[in-house]
Amino acid sequence: MIHTTRGRFLFTFFICILLVLTALFSLHAGQIPVPPSSVIHDFASSLGISFAGDSLTPEQAAVFWYIRMPRILVAILSGAALAAAGAVMQGVFSNPLADPGIIGVSSGSSFGAVICIFLGLTSVSMYYMPAFALGGAVFAMACAVCLTLHDGKIPPMSLLLAGVAVSIFLGAMTNGLLTFMNEYRLKEFLFWMVGGLDYRRWEHVELAVGPILSGIIILSLLGRHLNVLSLGEDEARSMGMNILLYRLIFLLGASLITASAVCVSGMIGFVGLVVPHITRLTIGPDHRLLIPVSALVGAFFLLFCDTLGRIIAPPLEIRVGIMTAIIGAPYFLFLIRKMRKGGSI
């Protein structure tokens, strides 16, 4: 673990450099290469700055602006949202195995999405799918909280059990609707379930950027309160904290940014589980720093997985949800084994 402020700053700076380099490589990689030098040349020329290099061809410019740039931005936003939400959930439940879907948010998003596809609304407008997925996520979270709330308290263990119950119920409802779908709509839902960033457009960036950035900023500013809350209810109550209010704020904030990411990228697992845990082991448990740095690491991790999936077996593309599972599942098993040796489970 890095104990000094300088060390944490250097780690954060290193992640930022990795994120930029990965984004530049992701812009370049593909059947139609887009040289970063040409991109820099065009940007410099638009600012009236002289920079040596060739301009982008019309074909390269189209690929850059309408295919790869939106995809990269959606990957960065989704990865940041899932990792930040995971850090919050692990703090609220004081459990390193918690992730954004622990209270049924992912199942709620899936249920909303399958209703949208079942009704055929995806062919009417691209905005129906995010709206239904977001509504399903909020509905699932509200159900879990209402089932748990008693005498103005939300016990974390009861909330966890309620989230499992809600997830199972909504999963059954989703599977029930799938049995009535035709082959085309079933394939559409299955591709969304796997999680992917192909065919992302600027409209997807516009849908996600506002709620995700504002949510991460607000949750980071409230990091001090999450530090107190993660110590336990007795300690938080002794310091005069309104436990119910702040627990609801953190749950709602994490659910909303998770749902916003799911809306534009589909179901992507393990980012909210693996990234916050690794970041906590590196820079410590202070959520004032852990949440924003986890967001940076999550953005890099998801963009790296998406880029690797595009170049590992061209011209085929391995969807990013598969890549994160391939990388995240072994670490998940390692984490369980480590906790078992330590007597935590």
N, C-alpha and C positions, 0 to 999 in steps of 0.2 A: 504494500500500500504506500502511496505517495503521501508524505506527512507535511511537506512544506508548501507554502503558497506559490513559490516560484516553480516547484515541480508540477503542481496542478496546472499552472498557467502554461508551462511548456507542453504538458500532455494535451491540453485543449488546443493549443496552437498546432501541435502535430496532427491532431485529428482534422483540423480545418484544412491543413495542407493536403492530407490524404483525400479529403472530400473533393477539393478542387482538382487534384490530379486525376482522380477517378472520373469526375465529370468530364474533363477534357478527353480522357481516353474513351469514355462512353460516346462522346460526340463523334470521335474519329472512327470507332469500330463499326463495321457493318459492310454490307455489299457495296454501298456507295461511300467511300471514305470522305470525311469532312476534316481537312487538316486544321488543327488548332491555330497554326500560324496565319492561315487565310481568314479565320474568324477574327483573330486579333487585328489583322490588317484592316478588315472592313469596319470594325468598331473604331479603330484609331482614325480611319479616314472620315467616318461620320462626325468625329469630334475635331476634325481639322488637324490631326496629328500625323506626321509622316512616320510610316512603319514599313520596313522592307518586307516584301512577300507578294504573293499573287492573291487576287480577289477570288471569292467564291464564284463558281459557275452557277448559272440559274438553277441547274439540277441540284447542286450541293446546297444552295441557299434554301431551296424548297424543303429538302430533307432536314436541314438544320432547324428551320423555323417551325415547320408543321409536323415533324415526326419526332426528332430526337430531343429537342429542347423541351417540349411539353412533357415528354416521357421522363426525362431526367428530373424536372421540377416536381412531378407527381411522386416519383420515387423518393426524393428528398423530403417532401412534406409528409408522405405516408410513414416513412421510416422514423422521422422525428416524432410524429404523433404517437405511434405505437410504443416507442421506447419511453417517451415521457410518461404516457399513461401507465406503462408497466412499472416505472419507478414510483409513481403515486400509489398504485394499487399495492405494491410490496410494502410501502410505508404505512398505508392504512391498515393492512392486515398483519403487519410485522412478520411477513412470511416471504422468503426469497423465491418460493414456488408460485407466487401469485402472478397473474398476468391480466391484461385488459379484458379478457373474456370471462373472468372468474364469476361475475354476477349476471351472466347471461347476455351481455351486450352483443357478442358475436352471433349467438343463436337468434337474438332478436333482429339483428341486421339481416341474417339469412332468411328469416321468416318474412320480413318486409319485402325483401328482394324477390322471393318466390311468388308472393302475392302479385307484385308488379308484373312479373313475367307471365304468370297465369292469366292475368287480365289482358295481356297483350299491349300494355301501355309503353313498353320499351320502344316499340316501333312508332309511337306517336311523338315522343320527345325524350331526349336523353336525360332530362331533369327528373323524370318520374322515378327512375331507379334510385338515385341518391335520396330523394325525398322519402320514399317508402322504407329504404334501409335505415335512414336516420330515425324515422318514426318508430320502426320496430325496435331499434336499440334503446330509445328512450322508454318505450313501453316495457321492455324487459327489465330495465333498471328500476322503473317505478314499481313494477310487480314485486321484485325482490325486496325493495325497501319497505313497501307496504306490508308484506308478509312478516317482516322482521321487526318493524317499529312497535315498541311496547313501552308504555310509561315514559315516553320521550327519550328512549334509548335505542341504539342499534348495535347489539352485540356483534362483533366481527364474525364469530363462529356461526352464529345463527344466520347472518347475512350470507356467509359462504354456502351454507346448506340450502338456503332459499334460492341462491343463484344456481346451484346445481339442479334443483327441482325445476326452476323456470327453464333452464337450458334443455332439460330432458323433455319437458312438455312442448316447448316450441320446436324442438327437433322432431318430435313425433308429428306435430301439425305440419311442419315443412315436408316431411316424408310423405304424409298423406296427400298433400297437394301435388307432389311430384308424380304420384301414381296416375293422376288425371291429365298429365301433360302429354302433348305430342312429342315426337322425337326431336324436332327443331328446338322447341322451347326447353326441353330437358337438357339438350346439349348446351344451350345458352346459359342455363343456370349452373351446370357442372363446370363450365369454363370460369364462371364468376366465383364459384366456390374454391377452385384451385388457387385463385389469386394471380393476377397478371397486370402488366403495365403496357401491353401492346395496344395500339390504336388509341392512345391517350391524346386528347386535344387540349387546346387552350381553355375550352369551357370547363374541363375537369380541374385545371389549375385554379380557375376563378372560383369554382365551387369549394375547393379545399383550403386555399391560402388564408382566407379571413378567419374562419373558426379555429383552424389549427394553430396559426401563429398567435392569435389573441389568447387562445386557451393555454398554450405553453407559457406565454409571458405571465399570465395571471397565476397559474399554478407555481411558477418559479418564484414569484413575489411572495406567495404564501408558504414558501418552503420552511420558514422558521416555525410556523404553526404545525406543519406536518412533522417537524422534528420533535415537537412536544407531544403530539398525538401518538407518535410511534413509540414513545416511552411507556405507554400504558394509560388506561383511563384514570387510575388513581393519581398518578403524577400530573396528568393534564388537568384534572379537576382541582387539585391542590393549587395549581397556578391560575385558577380562575377562568379556564378556557370553556367556551360553550362547545362541548364535545359533539353534540348532535348537529349543530349548525355547520361546523367545519368538516365533519365527516361527510355530510350531504354535499357540501361544496366540492370537496375533493372527488367524491364518487361521481357527481354530475359532470364536473370538468373533465375527468378522465374518460367518462363514457362518451361525452360529446366529441372529443378529439379522436377517440377510437372510431366512433361511427363515421366521422368525416373522412377518416382514412379508408375505412372499409367501403364507403360509398364510391370512391374513385379507383380503388385498387383491388377490390374483392377481399376474400378471406386469406390473410397472410399470417401464418403462425410463427411462434418462437421469437420474433423480434422483441415483443414486450416482455418475454421471459428471460432470454439470454442476455440482451444488451444491458439492461439496468443492473443485473447481477454482476457482470464483468466490470461495469463502470464503478459500482460500489466497492468492489474489491480493489480497484485501482486508486480512486480518489477519496474514498471514505463515505460515510453515511449521511453527511450534511445535505439535506434536500435542497437547500438554497443553491448549491452548486451541482448536486447530483441530477436534478431534473433537466436543466439546460444542457449539461454535458452529455447526459444520456440521449437527449434529442439529437445532438451532433453525431454521436457515435451511431445511433440508429439510422440517421440519414445516410451516413457513409456505408453502413452494413447493408442496407437494402439496395442502395445504388450499386454496390459492389456485386451483390448476388444477382441483380438484374443484368448487369453487364456481363458477368461470367456466364449466365444462362444464354446470352445472345451469341457468345463467341466460342463456346465450348464444343459445339457440334453443328457448325454451319452447313447448309442453310437452315437447318432445324433450330428451333428456339425452345429452350427449357424454361417454363414459366417460373416467375420469381417465387411463387408460393412453394413450389417443389424445391427450389434451391435453398430457401431458408430452412425448410424442414430437414433437408439432407445435412445441413451444417448444424442446425440447432438441436436436433434429436439426440445425437451422440453427446453433446454437452449437457443436455437435460439428464441423461442417464448417469453421466459423470457426477453431476450435482447431487442427484439422489444418493448415489453410492458414497459420496463424500459426507453428506449429512448423516447417513446411516452410521458411518464409522465414528462420527463425532457425537452420536447419540441424540441428534436433533429430531429424528423420526424413528 
